[in-house]
Amino acid sequence: MDEKFKLKAKNKTSHSTAAEKYSTNSSIENVCTATTERTNSNGTTKPLISPAKTAKLGSAQDFDDILEVVGSFGRYQKMMMFLIFMPVSFFAAFTSNLFLFQMVLPDYWCHTPGRENTSLSLAEWRQLTRPSSNGEPSRCLMHEISWMSYNNTSTFTVTNKTKECNNGWEFDTTEYSATVGTSLEWVCERDHYSHYTMSVSMAGNAFGSLIFPILADKYVGRRFMFFVALSLQIIFTIPLLWVTNAAVHIALRFLQGLCFETNYLMPYVIYMEVIPPERRAHGVMVSFIAWTFGMCSTAFVAWLVPHWKYLAVISIFPSLLGFLYWRHLPDSPRWLLAKGKVHQCADVLLQISATNKAQVSRPEVEAKLEELMRRQPVDHPLSDVLQYPKLAVRTLMLFLVSFMQFVVYSVAMLSMTVLPNSFLAHFVLSIFELPSNFFGWAVIHYMGRRFMVYCTFLLLSVFCLAAYFCIQNEWLLLTILGFVKFFSTCGLFVVFLMTSEVLPTPVRTSGTGITVVFGMLGMGVAPHVLHSGLGEGGHYWILLAMTLASAICMIPFPETLGLQLPQTFQDAEDLGQGRPFTTWIHHWNLHNFLQPPESQHKTVNKALLT
């Protein structure tokens, strides 16, 4: 009895210590039991931990095997998906797309005084005083007007002489009561400021996606970096409401852009690392569905509140709500293991097992984690991928494809001005993404990743070419651009999935971050591609070339359907062994191409361990 009491006291103390060290698991005392036996009412004892689970845990060869023992897709993962992952994806899309509506520059023209002395309507007065050049109404010139008074009656004559606007500008307020461009008068020689600000914001996004994931990988973890990104978004959005200097406004947009992708990327990586290989495509699909609804809701909110300052205030609320996850969002157990934090990693795994009702003992979990930790590298920069030829090529190709597909995606997204009603156009283009999520998941799950890649890029090429021949028909062009967005979304679906499946755990977050960096650079280039000056529709040829190049870049990738996530660099280098390049691997013949006996997850790179 004394020994049993001591054992209970010892376990209780260890649990309290774990709760103090790892504050996110507030109920860690309930995660695991003090003893491995339970006393029934009749006085007999029954083991709390299944002998089968104990044996399976003992034979675990990698982290995925441990995850399967504690529950790889049980109640814990489903709660995380519905309560954390999907809301974060929704609000990340919502916040980033509100920025687009703030930067729209509606039609404008010179303010010509004197209409109040006439009986003309605003439209009639504008038609008289606004000159045309090559059939296009001028935005920066006005006709000179000669006024004469006779018997207390004023008459005027519109001359053919033109002059620059010297009385300010008027703006079309049909859709927007105020945007950044109209409030700060970014017009005429400064009308490119809106496009430039979007590019600078995407540059900030790219820089943040480069730096923050590396910091998360090396020092602070995914969870802490998520809350840092939320804080920065709030801090740099508030001053925008009263800043009037263009340079300061653009600088704040850069700083605000640092966090736009990071606040989505961190929960994304955490979730992808606690689900099994066969559920990863499902996870990406769920993320994209929530993202699509976030985009669609943006058009509705912007239509209800067509003032950029109010939209900026609204964009702060999702970040404030994100702090509700402070006690509920765990850090990635894979990252904790990679950093040698075995005790904290066990805390998360035991919380998963308790929620999934798959009890395991702490000593056995920690012993197995210690064993795995000794077989993997802990701290390695992303540049280490260059030591592995296949992994290096695949990583570089992912970066290039991300850049090119984000250009295609962003050009389609920015084409919301193709209709007079930009809210409707944005909604239509956004809703096209919804079926692409189901299409992408079904094709990837049943037909394989490689089939999805070439099917997507072939059809995307067809629609990029078709768009050039439909520029005179607004609704037909919008439909074609909807399909461009449909298949470019499928392309990004593959890029994000392949990034998580190809890169090893030590650099998965930083590698995914740099993949996003190249994507954000593509989004920064997109406004310039759209206004490239190659003639009406000339930018569609650029999109066609990028799509074909993306298809070529995906050639070195193996079929990863059903494979486990690589834990080490050597795992990633050996990814796809036993799967012939020329063989089409899909759901119905996958059993012929399972992990080889000496699979990559059992391989250890002795040089790295040294």
N, C-alpha and C positions, 0 to 999 in steps of 0.2 A: 504493500500500500504506500509506504514512504517513497519508493522508487517511482510509482505511478504518479504520486502527487508532485514530485520533483519534475517529472517529465512534462506534466501539464503546466507547471509554473514556468518552466524553461520555454515552452512553445508560446505561451502567452506573452512572455517578455520579448521574444523574437518578433512576434507579430506587432507589438507596440512600437518596437524600434523601426520596423519596416514602414509603419504608418507615418512615423515622424520623418523618415528619410524620403518617403515618396508620397507627398501630400495629395496627389491626384486620386489615390485609392483610399478614400475616407472610410470605407468599410472593410479594410483589409483584414481586420480581426475575424471576420466571418468567412474569409476566403478558404481557409483550410482548417481542419479540425485538429484538436490537440492530440488525439490518439488515433490509431488506425483501426480501432475496434469500437463497436457500439453494444451496450448491454441491453438485451431485450427484457420484457416484463417477467419472463419465466426464469431469468437469471443467466441465460445463455448469452454468448457473445457472437457477434456477426461482423465480419470485416467491412469497414466503410469503403475501402479502396478495393476495387475489383482486381483479383489476381491476374486476369487477362490484361487489364490496363497496365498493371505493374510490369508484366512481362513485355508488353509492347513498348513501354517507355524505356525499359532496359535495353531493348534491341534497336532503339531509335538511332539512325545514322546521320540525320541532319535536323535542322530546325523544323522543317515541314512535318517530319515524323512526330516530333514533340507536339506540334500544333494540332495534329490529328488526334492525339491522345486527349488533350484538354478540350477539344472541340474546335474544328477548323471552320465550321460554318453553322454555328448553333445560335442560340438566343442572343448571346453577346454580340456576335457579328451582325445579326439582323437589327438589333437595337442601335448599334453604331451606325449602320447604313441609313436607317430611317430618321434617327434623331440627331445625327452629327453630319455624316458624309453628304447626304442629299441636301439638307438645309444650307450647308456651307457652299456647295456647288451652285445652288439656286441663287444665293445672295452674292456670290462672287461674280456671276454673270450679270445679275441685276445692277450691281454697283459699277462695273466696268462699262456696261452699255449706256448707263445714264450719262456718262461722259460724252458719248457721241452726240446726244441731243443737246448738250450744253454748247457744243462747238459748231453746230449748224449755222451757216451764214445765209439767211434768206435774201431774196432780191432786194436791192436798194437803188436809190436814185437821188439826185440833187434836190434839196429843198429849194423851191422857187417861191418867194413870197408874193403875195398879191391876190391869191385865189379868193380870199375873203371879200375882195371888192368886186367879185364877179358872181354870176349865178351858175358857174360850172361845177360839176361834181369833181371829186378827187381824181377819178379815172380819166375824165375828159381833160382836166388841167395837166395831168401827167403826160398824156398823149401829145398835148400841144408843146409842152416845155422840154420834153426829153428827146434829144436827137437820136438818130440811129446811125449805125456804122455797119456796113455789109449785112444789112437786114436785122442786126441785133441792137436792141435799145441800149444806149450808153448809160453807164452807172456813174461816171465821173465827170460828165460834161452836161451843160444846160444851155438852152437857147437864151440869148439876150432878149429882153422884153422892153419895148419903148412905151412909156405911159404918157398919156395926154389928158388934160382936164379941160372941159368945155361946159359952161353953164352948170357947174357943180356936178358934172357927170364925168367919170373917169373912163377912158377907153385905152386899149392897149393894142400893140402890134408885136407879133412874134417875128423876130428877124431870123435870118439864116446864120447869123454869127453865133458862135458858141464860146463858152468860157468855162473854166473850172468851177467846181462847187465852192462858193464862198459864204454860204449860209447854212452849212451843215447838210445832213442827209435825212431822208425818210426811208423807212423800212416796211417791207410787207409783213404785216402782223396777222395775216390770215391764220397761220399755224402757231407762231411763237410770239408771245408778248415781249420777250427779251431773251437774247442769247449772249454769250460772251462777246461775239463779234459786234453785235448791235450796241451793247452797253459800253464797250471800250472803243467803238468806232474803228474797228479793224476793217477799213474799206479802201478801195482804190489801190494806191501803192502799198497799202498794208493788208490787203485782203488775203494774202498768203499766210498771214499770221495764224489763222485758224488751222490750216493744214500743217504748218510748222509746229504748232503747239501739240497737235496729235502725234506727230513724229517724235517730238521731244518726250512726251509722256510715255510712248512706247520704248524709247531709249532708256528712260528711267526704269520701266518695267523690266527691260532686258538686263540692266545693271543689277537691279534687285534680285532677279531670278538667278543671276550668276553668283552674287556674293552671299545672299542669305542661305541658300541650300548648302553651300560650302561651310559656312559657319555652323549650320545645323548639324552637318555630318561630323565636323571635327570637334566642336566644342559644346554646344548648348542643347542639341537635340531638336526634333521636329516640333514637339509640343510648345516649348518656350518660344521658338521662332514664329510660330503661328500667332501668338499673342503680341509679339513685337511688331509684326506686320499690321495687326489690327490697330495698335496704338499709333503707328506712324500714319496710317490712313486718316485717322481722326485729327492728329496734330497738324498735318499739312493741308487739310481741306478747309478748316475753319478760317485761316487768314485769307483765303480766296474771296471771301464774301465782301471784303472792303478794299482789297488791293486794286488800284487802277493803273499802275505802271505796267506796261506790257512785259518788260524784261523780268520784273519780279513775279508777275503772274506765270510766265512760262517756266521760271525756275521752280516755283512751287508745284507746278504740274509735273515736273521731272521728279521732285521729291515725293509727291503723292503717288506717282507711278511706280516707285520702288516696291510697293507692297501689293499691287493689284493682282499679281499671279501667285505670290508667295502665300497669301492667306487662303488660297485654294490648294496649292501644291502640297503643303504640309499635311493636312488631314487626308489628302489623296494617297500620299505615300504610306502613312500610318495604316490606313484601311487596307491598302493592297498588300501590306506585309503581314496581315493577320488573317488572310483568307487563303484557301487552297488554290493550286494552279488552275483547276477546272472552273473556278469561280472568278478568275481575274477578268475575263472578257465580260462577264456579267457585271462586275464592279465598274468597269469603264462605261458600259452601256447605261447603268444607273446614274453615273456622274453626268454623262452627256444629256440624259433625259431631264435631269434637274436643271442643268445649264440651259437647255432649250426653253423650259418654262420660265426661267429667270429672264431670258432675252425677250420672250413674248410679253411678259408683264411690264417690261421696261417701256415698250411702246405705249401701253395703256396708261401708265403713270405719267409719262411725258405728255401725252395728249390731255390728261386731266390737269396737269400742272405745267403749262408751257413757259415757265420762267426759270432761267438757268440757276439763279441763286437758291430758289426753293428746291430744285433738283439736287443741288450740291448739299443742302442740309439733309435731304432725304437719304443721300448716299452715305451719311455718317451712321445712321441708325443700325444697319446690319453689323457694322464693326462693334458698336456698343453692345448689341445683343450677343455677339460672339464671346464676350467675357463670361456669359452664363456657363460656358463649357469649362471654366477654370478647374472645377472639381471633378469633371466627368471625362475629359479627353485624356487618355493615357499617352505616354510616349511609346514609340515603336519598340517592342521587345527585341526585334532583330538588331536595332541600333544599340540598345542597352547591352546586348550580348557582344556586339562588335566592339564596344567601348570597355568591355571587361566588367560591366556592372551586373554581375550575376544575381545578386540579391534583389535588386530592383526589377530585373528581367523576370525572376521567379515570382515577384509580387504580381506583375501583370498577368503572367500565365496562370497563376492560381486564382486570380480574379476571373479570368476567362473560364477556367474549369468550374468555379463555383456557380457562375451565371449559367453555364451550359449543363450544370448538374453532372459533371464528369470529374468526380473527386480524385485527386492525386496527392501524394505526400510531398511536402516541401523538400525533405532531404534527398529524395530520389530525383526530383526536378533539378535541384541545384547541382547534384552530382553529375547529372547528364549535361547540364549547361557548362559546367567546368570542363568536362571532356570536350565538348564542341568548341569552347573558347580556345583550348590549347591547339585545336586543329585549324584555326583560321587566323588571318591577319587582322590586326586591330586598327591601326591608323595607316592609311595609304591615300595619297593624293590621286586625283583623277588621271594625272599624267602617267600613272603606272600602267594604264591600259596600253600605252605605247610599247610596252615590253612584250605584248601578246599580239602577234600579227593579225589574226582573225578578229579578235575583239577590237583592236584599234581601227580596222577598216569599217567594221559594223558601226562603231561609235561615231566615226566621222560621217558616215552615210546618214545616220539618224539625224545628225545636226543639219546636214544639207537638205534632207527631205523636210525636216521641220521648218526651215527657213522658206523653202519654196511653197509648201502647202499653206503656210500661214499667209503668204502673199496672195495666193489664189483665194483663200477663205476671206481675207480682209477686203479685197477688191469687191467680192460679191456682197459683203456686208455693207460696205460704204456706198454701194449702188442704190441705197434707199431713196436717193433723189431721182431715180428713174421715173417715178410717178410724181404728179403734183402734190399728192398727199404722202409725205415722207413717213408718217406714223403707220399708215396702212402698208406701205411698201416694206418697212422694217418688220412689221408683224408677219407679212407673207413670207419674206425671206427667212425669218426666224422659225416659223412653223414648219418649213421644209426640213429643218434639222430633226424634228421629232421622228418621222418614219425612218430617217437615216440611222437613228440609234438602234431601232429594232432590226433593220436590215443588216447593219454592221454586226450586231451581236449574233444573229442567226447564221450569217455567212461565215464568220470567224469560228463559231462554235461547231458548226457541222462541216463546213467545206475547208477550213484551215486558214491560217494567216496568209500564206503566200497566194492562195487563190483570191483572197479578199484584196490583196495589194494590186494584183494585175487587173482584176475585174474593175476595181474602183478607178484606177488611173486610165484605163482604156476608155471607159464611159465618160469620165471627166474630160478627157481630151476631145471627145465628140461634141460635148456641150460647149466647151470653150470655143471650138471652131464654129458651131452653130450660132453662138451669140453675135459674132461679127456680121452675120447676114440678117439679123433681126433688129437692128438698131433703130429702124424707122417705125416699128410697132411697139408701143410702150408695154402693153400687157403681155405680148408674146415674148418680148425681151425679159420682162420680169419673171415669166415662167421659166425661161431658159436659165436665167441667173439663179432661180430657185433650185434647179437641178445642179447647177455648178456648186452651189452651197451644200446641197445634199451630198454630193460625192466628195467634195473637199472635206466635209465633216467626217465622212467615212475614212478618208485618208488620214486625218488627224487622229481618228479612233485607233487606227493601226499604229501610228507613230507612238502614241502614249502607251499603248499596250506592249509594243515591242521594246520600248525603252525599259519598262519594268521587268520584262522577261529576259532581256539580253545582258543588262548590266549587273555586276555582282553587288552583294549587300553593302560592302564598305563604301562604295561610291554611287549607290543607286539614287540617293537623294540629290547629290551634287550633279550627277550625270543627267538626271531628269531635269534639274534646274537649268543646266547649260542647254539642253534640248529646247527648253522653253525660251531661254535667252535668244537662241537663233530664231525661234518662232516670233518673239517680240520684235527682233530686228526686221523680220519679214513684214510684220504689221506696221513698223515704222516706215518701211519702204513703200508699202501699199498705196498711200495717198499720192505719192509721186508717180507710181505706175499708172494710177487711175487718171492723173493729169499729166501724162508723159509728153503730150504735144505731138504724138505720132499720128494724129488725125482721129476722126470719129471712129471709135471701135478698134483703134490700133493696139490698145493695151490687151485685147483678147488674144492676140498672137503671142504676147509675152507669157500669158497664162498657159497657153498651149505648150510652149517650149518648156516651161517649168514643170508641167505635168509629165511630159514625156521623159524629162531628165530625172524626175522622181522615180519613175518606173525602173529606169536603168540603175539607179542607186540602190534599189532594194534587192538586186540580184544576189549579193553575198549573204543574205540572211537565210538561216535554216528554218524549217518548219518547227515552231515551238509549241504546237498544240499538245497539251498534256504533260509537258516537261515541268520539272520543279524549278523554282527560282534559284539561280546560281548564287551560292554563298561566298565563294572565293573567286579570285581572278582566274585560276586554272579551271574552275567549274565553267566560267563564262567562255573561256577559250575552247573548251571541249564541247560546248553546247551544240547539240544536233548530231553527235556521233551516232553512227548506225542508222542515219536517215539519209538515204541517197538524194542528191540534189535534183535529179531528174524524175523522182517519184512523187506523185501527188498523194500526200497524206491527208486523210480526212477522218471524219467521225467514224465511218463504217469500217475502215481498215486500220484504225489507230492501234488496235490490239497487236498488230504485227510489228509495231515500231515503239514498243515501250522502252523505258530506261534500260540501257544495256547492263549486264551484270556488273561490270566495273564502271558504273555510271559516274557522271561528272561530279555528283554531289559527294562522292566518296574520295575524290582525288585531292591530295594535299600537295601544295607547292612547297617543297622543302626550302627553297631559296627564300621565300617570303617568311617562313617560320623562323629561319635563321636570323 
